[in-house]
Amino acid sequence: MEEAVKLTVRLPQPLHERVSQRARQTRRSLNQLIVDAVRREVEEPQPEPQSERERILAVLREAGMLAPPLGPAWDEYIQATPDVTIEEVRELWADQPPLSEDIIAMRGEL
């Protein structure tokens, strides 16, 4: 058995209450719960810090809001599509009602 070292740790009261509650729930001593938590933090490999972009992409992926890459065929299609100017877009949409009217109609607010 490893030699134990006695250590005093000061915890904020609310944290102490939560740790004590978790120890009771898992039927472990407060000491064992804290030792296990410290051991996990020190011994388990920690993931590399992610960039803000990677964190955002992960959140979007988990929420189902990020489509998977569509592959080279899609990239070729996009590359082959001619660029459109803002003036051309305005001309194409000139006879269309504002999108806000469609949204209001769908909500039944008209």
C-alpha positions in Angstrom: 0.0 0.0 0.0 1.2 3.5 -0.8 2.2 5.8 2.0 -0.5 8.4 2.6 0.1 12.0 3.3 -2.3 14.1 5.3 -3.5 17.2 3.5 -5.9 19.9 4.6 -8.0 21.4 1.8 -10.3 24.4 2.2 -13.6 24.1 0.2 -16.3 26.7 -0.2 -19.3 25.6 1.9 -21.6 25.0 -1.2 -18.9 22.8 -2.8 -18.4 20.8 0.4 -22.1 20.1 0.6 -22.2 18.9 -3.0 -19.1 16.7 -2.6 -20.5 15.3 0.7 -23.8 14.5 -1.1 -22.0 12.8 -4.0 -20.0 10.7 -1.5 -23.2 9.6 0.2 -24.9 8.8 -3.1 -21.9 6.7 -4.3 -21.4 5.2 -0.8 -17.8 6.3 -0.6 -16.1 8.3 2.1 -15.5 12.0 1.4 -11.8 11.2 1.5 -12.1 8.5 -1.2 -14.2 10.6 -3.4 -11.7 13.5 -3.4 -8.7 11.1 -3.8 -10.5 9.5 -6.8 -11.2 12.9 -8.4 -7.7 14.1 -7.9 -6.3 10.9 -9.3 -8.5 11.1 -12.4 -7.4 14.7 -13.0 -3.7 13.9 -12.7 -3.5 10.5 -14.3 -6.0 10.5 -17.2 -4.8 12.2 -20.3 -6.4 15.6 -20.8 -7.7 16.5 -24.2 -5.8 19.1 -26.1 -7.3 22.6 -25.8 -9.5 23.3 -28.7 -9.6 26.6 -30.6 -12.8 28.6 -30.5 -13.6 27.5 -34.0 -13.3 23.8 -33.0 -15.5 24.3 -30.0 -18.2 26.1 -32.1 -18.1 23.3 -34.7 -18.4 20.7 -32.0 -21.5 22.4 -30.5 -23.1 22.8 -33.9 -22.4 19.1 -34.7 -23.9 17.9 -31.4 -27.0 20.1 -32.0 -27.4 18.5 -35.5 -26.9 21.9 -37.1 -23.7 21.1 -39.0 -24.0 19.1 -42.2 -21.2 16.6 -42.9 -18.9 17.5 -45.7 -20.6 16.6 -49.0 -17.5 15.4 -50.8 -15.6 16.3 -54.0 -18.6 16.1 -56.3 -20.3 18.8 -54.4 -17.1 20.9 -54.3 -16.9 20.6 -58.1 -20.5 21.6 -58.5 -19.9 24.7 -56.4 -16.8 25.6 -58.3 -18.7 25.3 -61.6 -21.5 27.5 -60.5 -21.1 31.1 -61.8 -20.7 33.9 -59.3 -23.8 36.1 -58.9 -23.6 39.8 -58.0 -25.9 41.4 -55.4 -27.6 43.3 -58.2 -28.4 40.1 -60.1 -29.9 38.7 -56.9 -32.0 41.8 -56.3 -33.2 41.6 -59.9 -34.2 37.9 -59.5 -36.2 38.7 -56.3 -37.7 42.0 -57.5 -41.2 40.7 -57.9 -41.2 38.6 -54.7 -42.8 39.7 -51.5 -40.5 40.3 -48.6 -39.6 37.1 -46.7 -40.9 38.6 -43.5 -44.4 38.6 -44.9 -44.1 34.8 -45.5 -42.9 34.3 -42.0 -45.8 36.3 -40.6 -48.3 34.4 -42.7 -46.9 31.1 -41.5 -47.3 32.2 -37.9 -50.9 33.1 -38.7 -50.3 36.7 -37.7 -51.8 38.3 -40.8 
